[in-house]
Amino acid sequence: MLIFQANGAMMKLLRVNMKQLQVEWDQVPTVYEQLGGRALIARLLLEEVPPTCDALGPHNKLIFTPGLLGGAGVTTAGRLSVGSKSPLTGGVKETNAGGTTGDALGKLGIKAVVIEGQAEQGTLYLLHIGNDSAEILPAGELRGLGTYATSDRLQEQLGADCTVISIGQAGEFLMLGAGIATTGERDQRSNHAARGGLGAVMGSKGLKAIVIDKPVRKTVPFADADLFRTASRAYAQKLINDPKLGTQGSQHLYGTASIVGAVNEMGSLPTRNFGSGSFEQSTDLRGEHMREVILAREGKIGTRCMPGCVIACRNQYVDEAGMPIVGTLQYETIALVGSNLGIGNLDDVARLNYMCNDFGLDTIETGAALGVAIEAGLVQFGDTEGIISLLKQVGEGTVLGRVIGNGAVTAGRVFGIRRVPAALGQAMPGYDPRSLKGNGVTYATSPQGADHTAGNAFGARKEVNPLGIEGQKELSLKLQIIAAMLDSTGLCLFARPPVIADPQLMVDMLNGIYGWGWNKDDLDRFYRDVLRNELEFNRRAGITSADYRIPEYMREEPLAPHNTVFDVPDAELDAVFETL
Amino acid sequence: MNIEIELFGQLLPRTQRRQTLSVKRPLLVREVANIIGLKPEEVGLITIDGVQSEMEDTVELGCRLCFFPHMSGG
């Protein structure tokens, strides 16, 4: 196997050719220099990937990249972006995860790891990245392992403090619902870049895992350390002071599940295959209840997915004996695998969550696919054991399991179900667009497909009535631009308030690291270019406005309890990016 | 007539989560908050019968009023 030594402090690209089984350290081309995370993915896809290529073929590329703040020690800014042409949407995809990978890549000066080509069919490899080296190793012995066992085994072999990125059985089977798992500090396992089927892209490359050694004496060089330090400290302090995010904030106390009660009350909680917007057992799924259960069982609340995060919204959900089931139980999973399947018990949701994590499945896509399967009569809503038996088949790769593992749209086609909650081929997350219409506009226009992280309108009532039409297009665009900022800098979705209120903080942090001399206008152009590049890639891929639309049944079947339909006119949707 | 109230999250932690307020006329949300001792700045989201509302909106008799703390979409 070829081993290539890197040198110098300059940022570099690590290109990994899976056909030749070779790695190459490249200088970062000028066109990518001022990009990171989602911004780099959008531009690299546009520059290097044929838009009409087979997403699971040799011409697609899989990109792992920290955001522009990665490795610099900014709180909540260590997310890892993973990108590719999506086999699920047929367009651009960026999906990101916490853990230690983004921070490690940033510290190692690696702007991106770009996986190219494909290994010979039937072979499986891992990529091992050291502090100054990289090598491709055979990994046939990992075949068929879930993500937990894969990361356990690799950390036993290569060091407990290394970071492991891996796919489970779903990725190996090239299932379109497959995501990519990353480890975090100590025994933390379940961070997932889950969306868009990128686990299948990794599987198609013949890459089971990437192991990154812990950076030793590696730091990000600062162009102006004082400027950076002042801005990053102010940013962290503003997060701590934010009533949502500080130590007394709901995000910290109850995690993302803090919103279960509110979304249910607003009639937007996916219930029984998006058949209703409120769930009669939602009280037992709330973050408040989850906190009581976890504390009573001596599980963990307020843990972190990224080192140094001041929000700490993670948890470790445990069973009645105090044994860990899954960490962390999150809102989207509770919605899609809980209420959407008629399950009103967090223990059951946690068990299903663990299975999805281990198989390497997106809980949103899988929950939606299971909802479709249940509507087709395969099992009953609320039948946890029946649902578990279906999910087991995904990990086993049975024919039925492959149908479900390939996501909601595939399940709908095979089972003859028309009510498929998806846009651009991707399942909707935990907000029904009929009663949260701003999210519907995002689902129906984002180049990422139905993705709440692309522009979530939840809680924006002061600007726009969630049940109305007026102002939704402007709100969605504004939120989509903010999301592009977060995803390109490595910031967590929840860390947005300070940099929205004071964009100069972001300008100063970036100038402090890179010395680019940017101003707020440069920053604004940077964010907008992300969306422009993504839309252009999708256009070249042949995606039209018709592909982005909300499913027809959601325009015609009223959703209880508000009895509303998604009625934002197509003309409004088509006009979202007019002012981009 | 009554107004049904529910408090979520860390709002007024030592207070009953669900309360019934007997009133003789419709009230503003702000008035209800004042009656139960809730500071408006602690409230992030309000719903009246599931419809997102604001402090100056009116709570009709027989309605269900929910107060949520500041939250962030998951």
Interface residues (C-beta under 8 A of the other chain):
Chain A: D242 P243 K244 L245 Q248 G249 S250 Q251 L253 Y254 T256 A257 S258 I259 G261 A262 E265 M266 G267 S278 R286 G287 E288 Q330 Y331 E332 G430 Y431 H452 N456 A457 F458 G459 R461 K462 N465 P466 L467 L493 F494 P561 H562
Chain B: F8 G9 Q10 E41 E42 G44 L45 T47 G50 V51 Q52 S53 E54 C66 F68 P69 H70 M71 S72 G73 G74
